[in-house]
Amino acid sequence: MSLLWETIQKEEDYPIFRLTYLSKPVKPFTDADLDDIESKSVEANNTRDVTGLLIVNGDRILQILEGREDAVRELYAKIEADSRHTVIKQVCAVEDEVRLLLTWSMVVRGLTGIPPHFLEQFAQVYDELLHAEPQSEISIDHVDLFKGIALFETLPPQA
Ligand SMILES: Cc1cc2nc3c(=O)[nH]c(=O)nc-3n(C[C@H](O)[C@H](O)[C@H](O)COP(=O)(O)O)c2cc1C
């Protein structure tokens, strides 16, 4: 078994609790706001063994948090109380055996400079989740889309 495979399949010592929510900003987030949230979250989440991603596109905010259930719930309570945004819907809260966002203590992505097809897909999925039954699990396809978006700006520019 390769080292990479072992890393991806890393067994957790406890069940992973995954929580996804949608919110909207009270006033539009600037790049400086996002940098501030990211810089504080990376260290704080690392300490809590929480991983996740946060995507912000205008009025649409989506965050996924993963980790030990009590750690995720405690962090979510703080985030929910944050006056910079209003949580509008908890989309899913489920237990899983694996982390989907294994190495990301928190990746924060505004969508400036992202190709239009990503913007459209994100808006479409966000609106779908907004209107879906609460507590439905987040699909792997959606998580893959969010990961693609979150990683986009870290790719080298096209020649
Ligand atoms: C949209 C959004 C996402 C956030 N995500 C995180 C996060 O993943 N981790 C974190 O520690 N703080 C996050 N924060 C900041 C928290 O709401 C809060 O300010 C932070 O936990 C500091 O709280 P404390 O000063 O009571 O410790 C987020 C804030 C917003 C508005």
The ligand as an SDF file (V2000), in Angstrom:
LIG
                    3D

 31 33  0  0  0  0  0  0  0  0999 V2000
  -18.3720   32.7130    8.0010 C   0  0  0  0  0  0  0  0  0  0  0  0
  -17.4680   32.5300    9.1890 C   0  0  0  0  0  0  0  0  0  0  0  0
  -16.7320   31.3480    9.3380 C   0  0  0  0  0  0  0  0  0  0  0  0
  -15.8840   31.1780   10.4350 C   0  0  0  0  0  0  0  0  0  0  0  0
  -15.1650   30.0080   10.5600 N   0  0  0  0  0  0  0  0  0  0  0  0
  -14.3600   29.8380   11.6260 C   0  0  0  0  0  0  0  0  0  0  0  0
  -13.6230   28.6350   11.7920 C   0  0  0  0  0  0  0  0  0  0  0  0
  -13.6630   27.7070   10.9710 O   0  0  0  0  0  0  0  0  0  0  0  0
  -12.8410   28.5150   12.9050 N   0  0  0  0  0  0  0  0  0  0  0  0
  -12.7390   29.5130   13.8380 C   0  0  0  0  0  0  0  0  0  0  0  0
  -12.0070   29.3510   14.8240 O   0  0  0  0  0  0  0  0  0  0  0  0
  -13.4230   30.6600   13.6870 N   0  0  0  0  0  0  0  0  0  0  0  0
  -14.2220   30.8350   12.6180 C   0  0  0  0  0  0  0  0  0  0  0  0
  -14.9260   32.0080   12.4900 N   0  0  0  0  0  0  0  0  0  0  0  0
  -14.7670   33.0420   13.5370 C   0  0  0  0  0  0  0  0  0  0  0  0
  -15.6690   32.7250   14.7320 C   0  0  0  0  0  0  0  0  0  0  0  0
  -16.9990   33.1030   14.4390 O   0  0  0  0  0  0  0  0  0  0  0  0
  -15.1660   33.4410   15.9960 C   0  0  0  0  0  0  0  0  0  0  0  0
  -14.9720   34.7910   15.7070 O   0  0  0  0  0  0  0  0  0  0  0  0
  -13.8710   32.8090   16.4510 C   0  0  0  0  0  0  0  0  0  0  0  0
  -14.1060   31.4440   16.7540 O   0  0  0  0  0  0  0  0  0  0  0  0
  -13.2600   33.5070   17.6870 C   0  0  0  0  0  0  0  0  0  0  0  0
  -14.0840   33.3180   18.7760 O   0  0  0  0  0  0  0  0  0  0  0  0
  -13.5380   33.5920   20.2920 P   0  0  0  0  0  0  0  0  0  0  0  0
  -12.8950   34.9300   20.2470 O   0  0  0  0  0  0  0  0  0  0  0  0
  -14.7750   33.5320   21.1490 O   0  0  0  0  0  0  0  0  0  0  0  0
  -12.5780   32.4870   20.5970 O   0  0  0  0  0  0  0  0  0  0  0  0
  -15.7750   32.2020   11.4010 C   0  0  0  0  0  0  0  0  0  0  0  0
  -16.5160   33.3770   11.2330 C   0  0  0  0  0  0  0  0  0  0  0  0
  -17.3490   33.5480   10.1470 C   0  0  0  0  0  0  0  0  0  0  0  0
  -18.1170   34.8300    9.9940 C   0  0  0  0  0  0  0  0  0  0  0  0
  1  2  1  0
  2  3  1  0
  2 30  2  0
  3  4  2  0
  4  5  1  0
  4 28  1  0
  5  6  2  0
  6  7  1  0
  6 13  1  0
  7  8  2  0
  7  9  1  0
  9 10  1  0
 10 11  2  0
 10 12  1  0
 12 13  2  0
 13 14  1  0
 14 15  1  0
 14 28  1  0
 15 16  1  0
 16 17  1  0
 16 18  1  0
 18 19  1  0
 18 20  1  0
 20 21  1  0
 20 22  1  0
 22 23  1  0
 23 24  1  0
 24 25  2  0
 24 26  1  0
 24 27  1  0
 28 29  2  0
 29 30  1  0
 30 31  1  0
M  END
$$$$
